Amino acid sequence: MAHPKLKFYFREPTIDTNMPITDGSVQIEGFEWEFVPNEEEANAWDCGFAARVRAHAQGAAHVSIPAFPNRKFRLAYIFVNSKAGIESAKDLEGRRVGIMRWDNTAGVWARGALQHYYGVELKRIQWLAPRVKKDGVAEGIRIEKIEGGGDADHLLDQLLMEGKIDAVIGPNLLPSISARDSRTRRLFRDYRTEEQHYFRKTGIFPTSHIVTLKQAFVDRHPEAPVALLKAFRQSRDIAFERLEGSDPQIIAYSWIAAAVAEQRELMGDNYWAYNIEKNRIVLEAMTEYAYEQGLSPTRIDYMSFFHPEAAALGGW
């Protein structure tokens, strides 16, 4: 008898924590994978974390599991015009700062850090975005619409290089940063050290994505959330084995195993945990930031959007 298909949409199918699934190394117990090109066709997907909180606040019939395949520190994603005279986070107050859109997960994390870690008053920043929504924005925040078509990263990057905006907070490296254009730079020149200090002080390792299922599919297949969580744990384990195993498959950086060991020394052996217990600080921070920044009308109890059996599954 054929197993039912679980239609999955990956936003980033080629990142290391997802590749063991997408290359066929990991199967899902009791189901067959089918990878689809968009969320609408999917039974499950790697949902943007801020979007997940906002959708839950709006009553979406979704349920999540504690699998977080994409995590990035976001202080490295604050960029400034080199001649704007911005030397510290507080210098962003009163400046024109471009964003992709207000509810982008990377921006939520970066603004949360600016507010809580650096004492920046978000209402004192002049926000600009090519994608502006009328709701989901905190009172007192004003966002000016940027006119212009095409890719948001390129649009914001061009404005930053020309000095028409002073800074950008984005989910991706801007083209000028990748090209090492002297007209732009990161706010934090030594961003690695800055982010390590941030983690030591806060314990926050920001999560970009959270694996989420449609409730209707779970109603038909109640075993799916636990099976999916087990598959993602296996995929993560294979990804780490490919980094630091007996025959590493990531060889473009010669000292990758040493870098992982250094990260474990700072963040703990199981710093990429797929469970609730080791992610409570992060879950609490995102629900707090989402509420403060207007994405949810009340602060959500993060346990309310997890599948109970998946949330209770032992291991990491």
DOLOZA-923554 format. One line per 8 residues: number of its first residue (from 1); their letters; for each residue x, y, z of C-alpha. Coordinates in steps of 0.1 Angstrom, whole numbers. Layout:
// DOLOZA-923554
NUM	A	X,Y,Z; ... .
// end
This chain:
// DOLOZA-923554
1	MAHPKLKF	0,0,0; 14,34,-10; 21,59,16; 3,93,14; 22,122,0; 33,151,22; 36,181,-1; 64,203,12 .
9	YFREPTID	75,238,0; 110,248,8; 119,285,7; 156,275,7; 159,239,-5; 197,241,-10; 209,252,25; 228,226,44 .
17	TNMPITDG	202,217,70; 176,211,42; 198,194,16; 197,159,32; 159,160,26; 159,175,-8; 187,153,-21; 168,121,-10 .
25	SVQIEGFE	191,111,19; 162,115,44; 128,99,41; 98,106,62; 83,77,81; 48,68,68; 48,93,40; 63,101,6 .
33	WEFVPNEE	79,135,0; 65,157,-28; 83,190,-32; 60,218,-45; 68,253,-58; 47,274,-35; 30,275,-1; -5,273,-15 .
41	EANAWDCG	0,238,-29; 19,226,2; 7,206,32; 38,219,51; 66,245,46; 95,263,63; 75,293,73; 91,327,81 .
49	FAARVRAH	90,329,119; 75,364,121; 49,355,94; 40,325,115; 34,346,146; 13,371,126; -7,344,109; -14,328,143 .
57	AQGAAHVS	-26,361,156; -50,363,126; -64,329,133; -48,309,105; -54,271,108; -18,261,110; 3,241,135; 41,242,139 .
65	IPAFPNRK	68,218,150; 100,228,168; 122,225,138; 142,256,128; 162,249,97; 174,284,91; 190,305,118; 211,336,114 .
73	FRLAYIFV	224,363,137; 211,396,122; 235,423,134; 256,415,103; 226,425,81; 225,462,91; 243,482,64; 252,519,63 .
81	NSKAGIES	264,544,38; 301,549,44; 299,587,45; 267,589,66; 287,593,98; 270,563,115; 294,546,139; 270,531,165 .
89	AKDLEGRR	235,516,167; 223,548,184; 234,568,154; 205,553,135; 181,575,154; 169,603,132; 182,586,100; 165,573,69 .
97	VGIMRWDN	166,535,71; 154,512,43; 138,478,49; 122,453,26; 89,453,46; 81,457,82; 71,421,89; 102,405,74 .
105	TAGVWARG	116,381,100; 152,393,97; 140,429,103; 120,419,133; 151,403,149; 174,432,140; 150,458,153; 145,438,185 .
113	ALQHYYGV	182,438,191; 185,475,183; 157,483,208; 165,459,236; 203,455,234; 214,489,221; 187,511,234; 176,525,201 .
121	ELKRIQWL	142,542,199; 126,527,168; 100,555,166; 129,580,161; 140,563,129; 126,573,95; 116,540,79; 113,535,42 .
129	APRVKKDG	102,504,23; 92,493,-12; 65,471,3; 42,489,27; 12,473,45; -15,493,63; -17,470,93; 8,450,114 .
137	VAEGIRIE	29,481,123; 33,494,158; 17,527,168; 40,556,163; 60,539,135; 58,556,101; 69,539,69; 74,559,37 .
145	KIEGGGDA	68,541,5; 98,538,-18; 89,541,-54; 106,519,-80; 103,484,-93; 125,453,-94; 142,434,-67; 140,450,-33 .
153	DHLLDQLL	177,443,-24; 189,461,-56; 166,490,-51; 176,496,-15; 212,490,-23; 212,517,-51; 196,542,-28; 222,534,-1 .
161	MEGKIDAV	251,538,-24; 237,571,-37; 233,584,-1; 195,588,-5; 190,566,25; 215,563,54; 211,526,62; 194,493,53 .
169	IGPNLLPS	183,464,74; 176,434,52; 174,396,51; 202,392,25; 237,407,18; 233,437,-4; 251,435,-38; 275,463,-29 .
177	ISARDSRT	285,445,3; 293,413,-16; 312,434,-41; 331,452,-13; 320,486,-27; 336,513,-6; 304,534,-6; 287,510,18 .
185	RRLFRDYR	297,488,48; 282,469,76; 273,489,107; 293,465,128; 327,461,111; 337,432,133; 302,417,132; 314,382,142 .
193	TEEQHYFR	327,395,176; 296,417,180; 272,389,175; 292,366,198; 290,393,225; 253,396,218; 247,359,222; 267,358,255 .
201	KTGIFPTS	246,386,269; 212,375,256; 213,338,248; 194,346,216; 203,327,184; 177,341,160; 154,316,141; 144,326,106 .
209	HIVTLKQA	121,297,97; 98,274,116; 84,242,100; 46,245,99; 18,223,87; -18,231,76; -42,220,102; -65,202,77 .
217	FVDRHPEA	-36,179,67; -28,172,103; -65,164,109; -63,137,82; -28,125,92; -23,131,129; 10,113,128; 25,138,104 .
225	PVALLKAF	39,164,128; 61,139,148; 72,121,116; 82,155,101; 101,166,132; 121,133,132; 129,138,96; 142,173,101 .
233	RQSRDIAF	163,162,131; 179,135,109; 185,160,82; 202,184,106; 224,156,119; 235,146,84; 243,183,77; 266,184,107 .
241	ERLEGSDP	282,151,97; 289,166,63; 307,195,80; 328,177,106; 325,140,100; 353,115,92; 351,125,55; 338,162,54 .
249	QIIAYSWI	319,171,23; 322,209,28; 358,216,19; 359,251,4; 367,264,39; 396,243,53; 389,250,90; 352,245,91 .
257	AAAVAEQR	353,217,118; 374,241,140; 349,268,134; 320,245,145; 340,235,176; 345,271,184; 308,278,180; 299,248,203 .
265	ELMGDNYW	323,262,229; 304,295,229; 268,282,224; 268,247,237; 270,213,220; 234,213,209; 231,249,197; 210,240,167 .
273	AYNIEKNR	183,222,187; 149,211,173; 129,211,205; 111,235,228; 133,235,259; 165,247,243; 147,274,223; 126,291,250 .
281	IVLEAMTE	146,323,251; 143,327,213; 106,319,213; 99,343,241; 120,370,223; 102,367,189; 67,368,205; 78,398,225 .
289	YAYEQGLS	92,416,195; 63,408,173; 39,423,198; 60,454,204; 65,460,167; 28,456,159; 27,422,142; 3,408,168 .
297	PTRIDYMS	-23,427,189; -13,408,220; 17,389,231; 11,353,220; 19,323,241; 43,305,218; 32,271,230; -2,277,215 .
305	FFHPEAAA	10,273,180; 30,241,184; 16,206,179; 15,191,214; 30,157,205; 58,172,185; 65,198,212; 67,170,238 .
313	LGGW	90,147,217; 121,138,236; 156,145,223; 169,176,206 .
// end
